[in-house]
Amino acid sequence: EGGRYFRRKCEAISDRYLLSARESEVLFYLAKGFNAQYLQEKLFISEGTAKTHIRHIYGKMNVHSQQELMRIVNEVYVDD
């Protein structure tokens, strides 16, 4: 199933960049194109917390935009 494959791609990225469990969850939604506002509602966190998670993820992955993050996730290869 496509959704499971996408999640595995995100998990591979999370492992590669040593993201925390919560950062991995945030990465999944960012990679799908959702924004901080969506994260707040979906994960029941404040705007500040959402932005902090995003900043930490970007720092660990050395990216500067959601587009860069999405490209990295799309390009990663995982076995079926």
N, C-alpha and C positions, 0 to 999 in steps of 0.2 A: 504494500500500500504506500502511496506517495507521501502521506503525512508522517508515517513511521520513518521512512527514509530521510525526510527532511529533519526530523527530530534527531536522528542518528548523526547527520551532518553537523547539527548544532552541538551535539555532545562531543563529537570529535574536536571541534573548535574549542569548546570549553576545556577539554583535557589538554589540548595543545597550549593554551594560554593560561592555564591554571586558574580558571574562574571558579568562584565559590558556587555553591548550589543555587543560591538566589540569583547571582549574576548569570548563571546558565539559563535560568528561567526567563530573566529579562532579555538575554541574548536571543532566545527563541522568538519572542514577540518582536524585537527590533528587526530581526532577520526577515520576518514576515511583512515588515513595512509599517508596523504600528508605532505610534508616537508616545511621548511621556504621559500625555493625558490619558491614553488608553491604558497604559501600565498602572496608573494610579487607580483607575476604576477596576481593572481586572485583578490586580494583586492587593487591593486595599491598602495602598501606601500613599504617603503624602507626596506632593510635587517635589519637595526637596529631596526626599528619599529616592524617588524615581530618577531624578537628575544626577544624584550621587552615584547610583548604580551605573547609569549610562556613562558618566565621566570615568569611573573605575574601569569599566569594560573597554572603553576607547583607549584608555591609558595602557592597559595590559596588552591590547591588540595592536597598539600603535596606529590607530586610525583616527581620522578627524571628522568623519561624517557617517551617517547611517548608510549612505550609498556604498562607501568603502567596506563597511561591515558586511552588508548584504552580498557584495561581490566576493569577499573571502569565503563566506558560507557557501555560496553557489559554486565556487570553484573547487571546494574540498571534495575529495573522493573517498567514499566508504564502500566496502564490499556489500553486496546485496544480502 
